[in-house]
Amino acid sequence: MSVFKKIVNSFKYEPKKQYNFALTTDEEKESNITYEEEIKEDKPTVKNVYSNLGENLKYIKTKFNTLINSDIVVREFNVYAKNNKYSAFIVYIDGLTDTQMISDFVIKPLMIRNNANTFNPNNNTNNNTNNNNNNNLPKATTSIDKKKYPIVHIKKKNSSFNLCDYIFNFLLPQNDVKKTKDFSELVSGINSGNCALFIDTINYGFDIDVKSFQQRSVNVPNNEIVIKGPQEAFVENLRTNTSLIRRSVNNENLVIENLEVGKLSKTKCAVCYMKDIANNDLVAEVKYRISNLELDSLLSSGELEQLIEENSHFGIPKLLSTERPDKCTKALFQGRVIVIVNGTPYAIITPATFVDFISSPEDTNLKPQFANFLKIIRILALFLTLLLPGLWIAITNFHQELIPTELLFSIIASRENVPFPVIFEVLIMEISFELIREASLRVPSAIGSTIGIVGALVLGDAAVSANIISPLLIIVIAITGIASFAIPDFSFGFHIRIMRFAFIIFGYIAGLLGIALGLFIYIAILCSLKSFGVPYMVPFAPVINFSGSKYFVPFAYKQEKRPDYLNTKRPVTQAEISMKWKKTGEE
């Protein structure tokens, strides 16, 4: 035992007690602040807008590094309010804003003299002018009944006025304007494409929505293609994605809450749910996990998916990712929660079960007979992708008696000149197929078909001719590869492709017994998983009421209940007799 400890300790790293290094400067010390210390320092400091315009201008220029940033625009000008002049400036990012909108709805109403900003009711000149104009008007010929319409004398209000409210209510015609004292809110608005307005003597800033940047238009889905169904997909803009969902849901009970993730990036995430359907505990759990993420940046929904899901050591996806608004709409009406991340054309559906990953959005658009046939095909494809290479190795190595005699002779004859064991053949072909798949995704689309032709025909035929691979094994690998494309969800298909190598090893070690043992362990792992408190293998393990939770698609008039495991506020989706016309016709 002591010898073993000495061997282990010889590989251990022991830091030195004394180092020869130069003392760091104060600037280097500030740059070496740890993440936890930086969070502690930033949390208590809340900067408010100053009433002095010079201080605000200095803070903004320092915050955005205007001396070296070429796209930060600071425009200084004078504001006229009730015929009084005030200094002001606006700041925005060129390329994220609509400059014409800034000119028409921000600068012109504030800077150019007009009746709105020069009128002062306490000005005697204006009153005299108005009186003279009134004297020139023709007098009324009809008399007014003073008893019926008594004359009311209006008292003049105090001449003092609130400049902030006056500008907010009268001089900014833009539809979305917010006034705030917090500098962080204004800076966040500028970074997202808004324009910030600061005026002298006012300790408020105006956050004006003038966003206008280039974005991809709504297009057809690329990865979740359906023949019969909607042909719209999400884009990278958060508001466009939420509008697609709201237009499809068309109900006022749809709630879309915004949360920010990332200390530096401040990425906006939208949590969507149906207020009258979704379980409150599920909604609270989703918001709790997203709100309690301490990290610098969040750039995609894939990162968020890893950060909010439970134990993912085995690589089994427990959250459903989709680019289809219609799939999200169906999930919302079931009582699930949708999370959309700004900058990513994918939404996250929570919770997700095993059945969801082998279902397609097209299932509800087809007749049950057609949809269930496709579901059987997917189950078959799942087993072929997971087990076929391992079964081939197990049968050819350990259980030749299961093979018909003629087929066995054919297998022996095809492998007569192959110098490698069957496990080596299978691994070569599997890795080659994965290389071809990855190369076809990365190369330009113009030569993508060439990669497939070279990999499938040239390399395969050359390998058989060189007696490196047996012809029957190529058929097995080809069927396995084609079956892997029939799995609807990309993440789950990736997981099955990786697990296939584990079953290849199990089949090589112990034959069918090893595969059976591997299946037992794999199913046990699946049954132990949960997605936001929902068992992963529901409704099969644990067995629950199958109403609304079936794998196979029932007829439309029998879809009366929502999934039981979601524990929704409204478990019933339609009346027991939904086709009233049919019942009335029979009577």
C-alpha positions in Angstrom: 0.0 0.0 0.0 2.8 2.4 0.8 4.4 1.7 -2.6 1.0 2.6 -4.3 0.8 5.8 -2.3 4.4 6.7 -3.4 3.5 6.1 -7.0 0.3 8.3 -6.7 2.1 11.0 -4.8 4.8 11.2 -7.5 2.2 12.4 -10.0 0.7 15.0 -7.7 1.3 18.6 -8.1 2.5 20.5 -5.0 2.7 24.3 -5.3 5.9 26.0 -4.2 5.9 27.8 -1.0 8.1 30.6 -2.3 8.0 32.2 -5.7 10.3 34.7 -7.4 8.0 37.3 -9.0 7.7 41.1 -9.4 5.2 43.1 -7.4 2.1 44.0 -9.4 1.0 47.6 -10.0 -2.3 49.0 -8.7 -3.8 48.7 -12.2 -2.9 45.0 -12.4 -4.3 44.4 -9.0 -7.6 45.9 -10.1 -7.7 43.7 -13.3 -7.1 40.5 -11.2 -10.3 40.8 -9.2 -12.1 37.4 -9.0 -15.6 36.9 -10.3 -17.1 36.6 -6.8 -15.4 39.8 -5.6 -16.5 41.7 -8.7 -20.1 40.6 -8.1 -19.9 41.8 -4.5 -18.5 45.2 -5.6 -21.0 45.7 -8.4 -24.2 44.8 -6.5 -24.3 47.6 -3.9 -23.2 50.4 -6.4 -26.3 51.9 -8.0 -25.6 55.0 -10.1 -28.4 57.5 -10.4 -28.8 60.2 -13.0 -27.3 63.6 -12.0 -29.2 66.9 -12.3 -26.0 68.4 -13.7 -25.8 67.7 -17.4 -22.0 67.8 -17.4 -21.7 65.0 -14.9 -24.1 62.8 -17.0 -22.2 63.5 -20.2 -18.9 62.6 -18.5 -20.3 59.4 -17.1 -21.8 58.3 -20.5 -18.6 59.1 -22.4 -16.6 57.1 -19.8 -19.0 54.2 -19.8 -19.1 53.8 -23.5 -15.5 54.7 -24.3 -16.6 57.3 -26.8 -13.0 58.4 -27.6 -12.3 55.0 -29.2 -15.7 53.6 -30.1 -16.7 54.7 -33.6 -20.4 53.6 -33.4 -21.3 55.5 -30.2 -23.0 58.8 -31.2 -23.5 61.6 -28.7 -25.5 64.6 -30.0 -25.6 67.8 -27.9 -28.3 70.4 -28.5 -30.7 72.8 -26.9 -34.3 72.0 -25.8 -37.1 74.6 -25.8 -39.8 74.2 -23.2 -42.4 77.0 -22.5 -40.1 79.4 -24.4 -37.2 78.5 -22.1 -33.9 77.0 -23.3 -32.2 74.0 -21.7 -29.0 72.1 -22.6 -29.4 68.5 -23.5 -27.8 65.5 -25.3 -28.8 62.2 -26.7 -26.7 59.0 -27.0 -27.3 56.0 -29.2 -25.5 53.2 -31.1 -25.2 53.7 -34.8 -26.5 50.6 -36.6 -29.0 49.6 -33.9 -31.3 52.6 -34.2 -33.4 54.3 -36.8 -31.8 57.7 -37.3 -34.8 59.1 -39.2 -37.0 58.2 -36.2 -34.6 60.0 -33.9 -34.7 63.1 -36.1 -38.5 63.2 -36.5 -39.7 62.2 -33.0 -36.9 63.2 -30.7 -34.7 66.1 -32.0 -37.3 68.1 -34.0 -40.0 68.3 -31.3 -37.4 69.3 -28.7 -35.1 71.5 -30.7 -37.1 73.4 -33.3 -39.3 76.2 -32.1 -43.0 75.5 -32.5 -46.3 76.2 -30.7 -45.8 73.2 -28.3 -42.5 74.3 -26.8 -42.8 78.1 -27.0 -46.3 78.6 -25.7 -46.4 80.1 -22.2 -49.8 81.0 -20.8 -48.3 83.4 -18.3 -46.6 85.4 -21.0 -48.4 88.8 -21.3 -47.4 89.2 -24.9 -49.0 86.0 -25.9 -52.2 86.9 -23.9 -52.4 90.3 -25.6 -51.9 88.8 -29.0 -54.6 86.3 -28.3 -57.0 89.1 -27.1 -56.3 91.1 -30.2 -57.0 88.0 -32.4 -60.2 87.4 -30.5 -61.3 91.0 -31.0 -61.0 90.7 -34.7 -63.3 87.7 -34.8 -66.9 88.3 -35.8 -69.3 88.7 -32.9 -72.0 86.1 -32.4 -75.5 87.2 -33.3 -77.4 84.8 -31.1 -77.8 85.5 -27.4 -76.8 82.8 -24.8 -79.1 81.8 -22.0 -77.0 82.5 -19.0 -79.3 80.5 -16.7 -79.0 77.4 -18.8 -75.3 77.9 -19.6 -73.7 79.8 -16.7 -70.3 81.3 -17.2 -67.6 79.6 -15.2 -64.5 81.6 -14.3 -61.3 79.4 -14.4 -58.6 80.4 -12.0 -55.1 80.5 -13.4 -52.7 77.8 -12.0 -49.4 78.5 -10.5 -46.8 79.5 -13.1 -44.2 76.9 -11.9 -44.2 73.6 -13.8 -42.4 70.3 -13.8 -40.0 70.2 -16.7 -39.6 66.4 -16.6 -43.3 65.8 -16.8 -43.8 68.5 -19.4 -41.2 67.0 -21.8 -42.5 63.5 -21.2 -46.2 64.4 -21.7 -45.9 67.1 -24.4 -42.6 67.2 -26.3 -41.8 63.5 -26.9 -44.3 62.1 -29.5 -42.6 58.7 -29.6 -44.9 55.8 -28.6 -42.5 54.0 -26.2 -40.7 56.4 -23.7 -39.6 55.6 -20.2 -38.1 57.9 -17.6 -35.8 56.5 -15.0 -33.2 57.6 -12.5 -31.1 54.4 -12.8 -28.1 54.7 -15.1 -27.9 50.9 -15.5 -31.4 50.8 -17.1 -30.5 53.6 -19.5 -27.2 51.9 -20.5 -29.0 48.6 -21.0 -31.5 50.3 -23.2 -28.8 51.9 -25.3 -27.1 48.5 -25.8 -30.4 47.0 -27.0 -30.9 49.8 -29.6 -32.7 52.5 -27.7 -31.8 56.2 -27.5 -31.2 57.9 -24.1 -32.0 61.6 -23.6 -30.5 63.7 -20.8 -31.6 67.3 -20.0 -29.9 69.8 -17.7 -31.5 70.4 -14.3 -33.4 67.0 -14.5 -32.2 64.0 -12.5 -34.1 61.7 -14.9 -33.1 60.1 -18.1 -35.5 59.2 -21.0 -35.2 55.8 -22.5 -36.7 56.1 -26.0 -37.4 53.1 -28.2 -36.0 53.7 -31.7 -34.7 50.2 -32.5 -34.1 49.4 -36.2 -31.4 46.8 -37.1 -31.0 44.2 -39.8 -32.4 40.8 -39.0 -33.4 37.6 -40.7 -36.9 37.4 -42.0 -39.3 34.6 -40.9 -38.6 31.6 -43.1 -39.4 27.9 -43.4 -37.9 25.5 -40.8 -34.6 23.9 -41.7 -34.3 21.1 -39.2 -37.9 20.2 -38.3 -39.5 19.9 -41.8 -43.1 18.8 -42.1 -45.2 18.2 -45.2 -48.6 19.0 -43.8 -48.4 21.9 -41.3 -47.3 25.5 -40.8 -44.1 26.6 -42.6 -42.8 29.3 -40.2 -39.7 29.1 -38.0 -38.3 31.2 -35.3 -35.6 33.9 -36.0 -32.9 35.5 -33.8 -35.0 38.4 -32.6 -36.9 37.9 -29.4 -39.9 40.1 -30.1 -40.4 38.5 -33.5 -40.5 35.1 -31.9 -42.9 36.1 -29.1 -45.1 37.7 -31.8 -45.2 34.5 -33.7 -46.4 32.6 -30.6 -48.9 35.3 -29.5 -50.4 35.4 -33.0 -50.8 31.6 -33.0 -52.1 31.4 -29.5 -54.5 34.3 -29.9 -55.5 34.4 -26.2 -55.2 37.1 -23.6 -54.2 34.5 -20.9 -50.8 34.0 -22.6 -48.2 35.6 -20.3 -44.7 36.5 -21.6 -42.3 37.5 -18.8 -38.8 38.9 -19.5 -35.8 37.9 -17.5 -32.2 38.9 -17.9 -29.3 36.4 -17.7 -25.6 37.3 -17.7 -23.8 39.9 -15.7 -22.1 41.3 -18.8 -24.3 40.3 -21.7 -27.6 40.8 -20.0 -29.3 38.5 -22.4 -33.1 38.7 -22.4 -35.1 35.5 -22.0 -38.8 35.3 -22.4 -40.8 32.8 -20.2 -44.1 32.0 -21.9 -47.0 30.2 -20.3 -50.8 30.1 -20.2 -52.0 31.7 -17.0 -55.2 29.7 -16.8 -53.6 26.3 -17.7 -50.0 26.0 -16.5 -49.2 24.8 -13.0 -48.0 27.6 -10.8 -45.3 25.5 -9.3 -43.9 24.6 -12.7 -43.8 28.3 -13.7 -42.2 29.3 -10.5 -39.5 26.6 -10.8 -38.6 27.6 -14.3 -38.3 31.3 -13.3 -36.4 30.4 -10.2 -33.7 28.4 -12.1 -33.3 31.1 -14.7 -33.1 33.9 -12.2 -30.5 32.2 -10.1 -27.7 31.9 -12.7 -24.5 33.7 -11.9 -22.5 34.0 -15.1 -21.0 36.6 -17.3 -22.8 35.9 -20.6 -25.5 33.8 -22.1 -25.3 33.5 -25.9 -27.7 30.7 -26.9 -30.6 28.5 -25.8 -28.3 25.5 -25.9 -26.3 27.0 -23.0 -29.4 27.8 -21.0 -30.7 24.3 -21.6 -27.6 22.9 -20.0 -27.8 25.4 -17.1 -31.4 24.7 -16.0 -31.8 21.0 -16.6 -31.2 18.4 -13.9 -28.3 15.9 -13.8 -27.0 15.5 -17.4 -24.0 13.3 -16.9 -25.3 10.6 -19.3 -26.0 13.1 -22.1 -29.7 12.3 -22.1 -31.6 15.5 -23.2 -34.4 16.4 -20.7 -35.5 19.6 -22.3 -37.1 19.9 -25.8 -35.6 22.3 -28.2 -37.6 23.4 -31.3 -37.6 26.0 -34.0 -41.3 25.7 -34.8 -43.9 28.2 -33.3 -46.7 25.7 -33.8 -45.0 23.1 -31.7 -44.6 25.7 -28.9 -48.3 26.7 -29.2 -49.3 23.1 -28.8 -47.0 22.8 -25.7 -48.5 26.0 -24.2 -52.1 24.6 -24.6 -50.9 21.4 -22.9 -49.7 23.4 -19.9 -46.0 23.5 -20.5 -43.6 26.5 -20.2 -41.7 27.9 -23.1 -38.4 29.7 -22.7 -37.0 31.9 -25.6 -33.5 33.4 -25.6 -32.8 36.5 -27.6 -30.3 35.8 -30.4 -31.3 32.2 -30.9 -33.9 30.8 -33.3 -34.8 27.9 -30.9 -37.2 27.7 -28.0 -37.0 25.4 -25.0 -40.0 23.4 -23.9 -40.3 22.4 -20.3 -40.8 19.8 -19.1 -40.1 17.1 -21.7 -40.5 13.3 -21.5 -39.1 10.4 -23.5 -42.3 10.3 -25.7 -41.8 13.9 -26.7 -38.4 13.2 -28.3 -39.7 10.6 -30.7 -42.8 12.6 -31.7 -43.1 15.0 -34.6 -45.3 18.1 -34.9 -46.8 16.5 -38.0 -48.5 13.8 -35.9 -51.4 16.0 -35.0 -51.9 17.2 -38.6 -52.3 13.6 -40.0 -55.0 11.1 -39.5 -54.4 8.8 -36.6 -53.8 5.8 -38.8 -51.0 7.6 -40.7 -49.5 9.2 -37.7 -49.4 6.0 -35.7 -47.8 4.1 -38.6 -45.0 6.7 -38.6 -44.7 6.4 -34.8 -44.1 2.7 -35.2 -41.5 3.4 -37.8 -39.7 5.8 -35.4 -39.7 3.2 -32.7 -38.2 0.7 -35.1 -35.7 3.2 -36.2 -34.8 3.9 -32.5 -34.0 0.2 -31.8 -32.1 -0.2 -35.1 -30.0 2.8 -34.4 -29.3 1.8 -30.8 -28.9 -2.0 -31.1 -28.3 -3.3 -34.7 -24.5 -3.1 -34.8 -24.2 -4.6 -31.3 -26.6 -7.4 -32.2 -24.6 -8.1 -35.4 -21.4 -8.5 -33.4 -23.2 -10.6 -30.7 -24.8 -13.0 -33.2 -21.7 -13.4 -35.4 -19.4 -14.0 -32.5 -21.5 -15.9 -29.9 -24.8 -17.0 -31.3 -24.2 -18.4 -34.8 -27.0 -20.9 -34.2 -29.5 -18.1 -34.6 -28.5 -17.5 -38.2 -30.0 -19.6 -41.0 -27.5 -22.0 -42.5 -27.4 -20.5 -45.9 -26.9 -17.0 -44.5 -24.2 -18.2 -42.2 -22.3 -19.7 -45.1 -22.7 -16.4 -46.9 -21.3 -14.5 -43.9 -18.4 -16.9 -43.5 -17.6 -16.7 -47.2 -17.7 -12.8 -47.2 -15.4 -12.7 -44.2 -13.0 -15.3 -45.4 -10.4 -12.9 -46.7 -11.0 -10.1 -44.1 -8.0 -10.1 -41.7 -9.6 -8.0 -38.9 -12.1 -9.1 -36.2 -15.7 -8.0 -36.6 -15.4 -5.4 -33.8 -12.7 -3.7 -35.7 -14.8 -3.7 -38.9 -17.8 -2.2 -37.1 -15.8 0.5 -35.4 -14.1 1.5 -38.7 -17.4 1.7 -40.5 -19.2 3.6 -37.7 -16.5 6.2 -37.3 -16.3 6.6 -41.1 -20.0 7.1 -41.3 -19.8 9.8 -38.6 -17.0 11.5 -40.4 -19.0 11.6 -43.6 -22.0 13.0 -41.7 -20.0 15.7 -40.0 -18.1 16.6 -43.2 -21.3 16.9 -45.2 -22.6 19.5 -42.6 -19.4 21.6 -42.6 -18.5 21.8 -46.3 -20.2 24.3 -48.6 -23.6 23.1 -49.9 -22.4 23.1 -53.5 -20.1 20.2 -52.8 -22.0 18.5 -50.0 -23.5 15.9 -52.3 -20.0 15.1 -53.6 -18.9 14.1 -50.1 -21.8 11.6 -49.9 -21.0 10.1 -53.3 -17.3 9.7 -52.4 -17.9 8.3 -49.0 -20.7 5.9 -49.9 -19.6 4.6 -53.3 -15.9 5.1 -53.7 -14.7 4.4 -50.2 -17.2 1.6 -49.5 -16.6 -0.2 -52.8 -12.8 0.2 -52.3 -12.9 -1.2 -48.8 -14.9 -4.2 -49.9 -12.5 -4.8 -52.9 -9.5 -4.5 -50.6 -11.0 -7.2 -48.2 -11.0 -4.7 -45.4 -14.7 -4.8 -44.8 -17.3 -7.5 -45.5 -20.2 -6.5 -47.8 -22.9 -7.6 -45.3 -21.5 -5.3 -42.6 -21.8 -2.3 -45.0 -25.5 -3.2 -45.3 -25.8 -3.3 -41.5 -24.1 0.1 -41.1 -26.1 1.7 -43.9 -29.4 0.6 -42.3 -28.2 1.9 -38.9 -27.3 5.2 -40.4 -30.5 5.7 -42.3 -32.5 4.7 -39.2 -30.7 7.4 -37.2 -32.1 10.1 -39.5 -35.7 9.0 -38.7 -35.4 10.2 -35.1 -37.2 13.7 -35.0 -35.2 15.4 -32.3 -31.5 16.2 -33.1 -30.3 16.1 -29.5 -31.9 12.8 -28.7 -30.7 11.3 -32.0 -27.1 12.4 -31.1 -27.5 10.7 -27.7 -28.6 7.5 -29.3 -25.7 7.5 -31.8 -23.3 7.8 -28.9 -25.0 5.1 -26.9 -24.7 2.8 -29.9 -21.0 2.5 -29.3 -21.6 1.3 -25.7 -23.9 -1.5 -27.0 -21.3 -2.5 -29.5 -18.8 -3.0 -26.7 -21.5 -4.9 -24.6 -22.2 -7.2 -27.6 -18.5 -7.9 -28.2 -17.8 -8.7 -24.5 -20.8 -10.9 -23.6 -23.0 -11.3 -26.7 -26.8 -11.1 -26.2 -26.3 -11.3 -22.4 -24.2 -8.2 -22.5 -26.8 -6.3 -24.6 -29.6 -7.4 -22.3 -27.6 -6.2 -19.3 -26.8 -2.9 -21.0 -30.5 -2.4 -21.9 -31.4 -3.1 -18.2 -29.0 -0.5 -17.0 -30.0 2.0 -19.7 -33.7 1.7 -19.0 -33.1 1.9 -15.2 -31.2 5.2 -15.8 -34.1 6.5 -18.0 -36.6 5.6 -15.3 -34.6 7.5 -12.6 -34.5 10.8 -14.5 -36.9 13.7 -14.0 -37.5 16.9 -16.0 -38.7 19.7 -13.7 -40.2 17.1 -11.4 -41.9 15.0 -14.1 -40.7 11.4 -14.5 -38.8 11.0 -17.8 -40.5 7.7 -18.8 -44.1 8.8 -17.9 -46.7 7.4 -18.6 -44.9 4.0 -18.8 -42.8 4.3 -15.6 -44.5 5.1 -13.4 -47.7 3.9 -15.0 -50.4 6.6 -14.8 -53.8 7.2 -16.3 -53.3 7.1 -20.0 -55.8 9.8 -20.8 -54.1 12.6 -22.6 -50.7 11.0 -22.2 -50.6 8.3 -24.9 -47.7 7.7 -27.3 -50.0 6.8 -30.1 -52.2 9.5 -31.5 -56.0 9.0 -30.7 -58.7 10.3 -32.9 -59.4 14.1 -32.6 -62.7 13.7 -30.9 -61.1 11.5 -28.2 -58.4 14.0 -27.2 -60.5 15.2 -24.2 -57.8 15.7 -21.5 -54.4 17.2 -21.1 -51.4 15.1 -19.9 -52.0 14.1 -16.2 -48.4 14.4 -15.2 -48.5 18.2 -15.9 -51.2 18.7 -13.2 -52.7 21.6 -15.0 -55.5 24.0 -13.8 -57.8 22.9 -16.7 -57.3 19.1 -17.2 -60.2 18.9 -19.8 -59.5 20.2 -23.3 -62.9 19.6 -24.9 -66.3 18.3 -24.2 -67.0 14.6 -24.0 -69.1 15.0 -27.2 -67.1 17.5 -29.2 -68.8 16.8 -32.5 -72.2 18.3 -31.7 -73.2 18.2 -35.3 -72.9 14.5 -35.5 -74.9 14.0 -32.3 -77.6 16.4 -33.5 -77.8 14.6 -36.9 -78.3 11.2 -35.3 -81.2 12.5 -33.2 
